[in-house]
Amino acid sequence: MSIVISLLSIWVFTKTLSYGIVEIKEYNNKFGGISVIILAIFTIIFCNIIVWIR
């Protein structure tokens, strides 16, 4: 089960990361794009830590 959750979180991370890049390049919203990327990084790190500790 933890492998499925890890794979799902990686999939969501790539989608969120691509949205952050689009936000920076297409809309010239650097603050929003960087915020989305940082939030995605924290989410993938802490989600996987909680899953593997549990």
Secondary structure per residue as TSV (DSSP state, phi and psi in degrees):
chain	resnum	aa	ss	phi	psi
A	1	M	-	360.0	-37.8
A	2	S	H	-68.4	-29.4
A	3	I	H	-68.9	-38.7
A	4	V	H	-63.5	-43.8
A	5	I	H	-66.1	-38.4
A	6	S	H	-64.9	-43.3
A	7	L	H	-65.1	-39.3
A	8	L	H	-65.1	-40.7
A	9	S	H	-68.0	-33.8
A	10	I	H	-67.0	-39.5
A	11	W	H	-63.1	-45.3
A	12	V	H	-65.2	-37.3
A	13	F	H	-61.0	-43.9
A	14	T	H	-66.4	-37.9
A	15	K	H	-65.0	-43.1
A	16	T	H	-68.8	-39.5
A	17	L	H	-63.1	-42.4
A	18	S	H	-65.4	-36.4
A	19	Y	H	-64.8	-39.5
A	20	G	H	-62.7	-40.1
A	21	I	H	-66.7	-41.6
A	22	V	H	-63.7	-39.3
A	23	E	H	-61.2	-39.1
A	24	I	H	-73.9	-47.1
A	25	K	H	-79.1	-46.2
A	26	E	T	-80.4	-43.8
A	27	Y	T	-100.7	-1.5
A	28	N	-	53.2	35.4
A	29	N	-	-105.5	83.5
A	30	K	H	-68.6	-39.8
A	31	F	H	-62.8	-45.4
A	32	G	H	-65.7	-42.1
A	33	G	H	-65.9	-43.6
A	34	I	H	-67.4	-37.5
A	35	S	H	-63.2	-42.3
A	36	V	H	-64.8	-41.8
A	37	I	H	-66.1	-43.9
A	38	I	H	-64.2	-42.8
A	39	L	H	-62.0	-39.4
A	40	A	H	-65.3	-40.2
A	41	I	H	-65.0	-46.5
A	42	F	H	-62.3	-39.4
A	43	T	H	-64.7	-45.2
A	44	I	H	-68.2	-35.8
A	45	I	H	-68.0	-53.5
A	46	F	H	-73.0	-31.9
A	47	C	H	-64.0	-45.6
A	48	N	H	-69.4	-34.1
A	49	I	H	-63.4	-45.9
A	50	I	H	-63.9	-41.1
A	51	V	H	-65.1	-43.5
A	52	W	H	-76.6	-29.3
A	53	I	H	-72.1	-40.5
A	54	R	-	-65.1	360.0
